[in-house]
Amino acid sequence: MLEIDLGVTGENWRSAITHGRNSDGASLKIWYDCFPNATIFGLGINPCPFLDRDRIKTFVGRQGDGMSLRSFP
């Protein structure tokens, strides 16, 4: 499973839009719980290794950048 745009604020994107329970990659954590047999990949503009787990791996990239998407593993 791949989620693009993780809603993690940081140096490359700062926003007041993400807050509360919906901030900092909350949806990756939900996918992790809802799909216990899935390997979950996340692609976002800011690094977020704090979300990586046994079945979650995050990568830095821009969804509007074709080169970034082509180089995604």
N, C-alpha and C positions, 0 to 999 in steps of 0.2 A: 504494500500500500504506500502511496506517496501523497503527502500533503505539501502543497506549495503555499508559501506565505504563512509563517508561524505566529505572527503577531508579537514577536519578541522585540522590544525596543532596545536601542543601543546606539553606538556611535554612527552607524549608517542610516538609522531611522529612529527618530524620537517623536512620539505622538502621545497625546492625552486620550486618544481613542481607546487604547487598550488599558483596561483597568479592572480591578476586582478579580473575580473568578475567571474571567476570560483572558487574562493576561499571561504572558510568559509561557506560551506553548501548551496551554491547558487542553486544547483539543488533541494533541499527541498523547497526552496521558489518558484521555477518554478512549481513543482508539486502542491503546495498549490494554485497557481493561475490557473493552467490548469484544475485541478480536484476539483471544489468547493464543491463537496459532499463527498470527500474522507477523511478518517482519515489516516494520514501519519505518519509512524514510521521511525526513522532513527537510525542506529546502526553504531557507529564509535569508533575508538580507543581512542579518546580524548573526555572529557566531553564538551558539547556545549549547555548548557541550554539557551543560548541567542537565539537559534533557535526555542525553544518551543513556540507554539501559541495555539490557541483554538483547532486546528485540527492537530498540529504537536507535537509529543512527541519523544525526543531523548534518547538514551540509550548508555552506554559505553560497548563495547565488541570487541572481535577480530574475524574477519571472518574466520580465520584459526583454531580457537579453538572450537572444538565440544562442550565442556562443556559450553563455553560462549554462543553459539548459542542455546543449549538446555535450558539454564536458562533464555533466552530471553522471555519476557511476550507474 
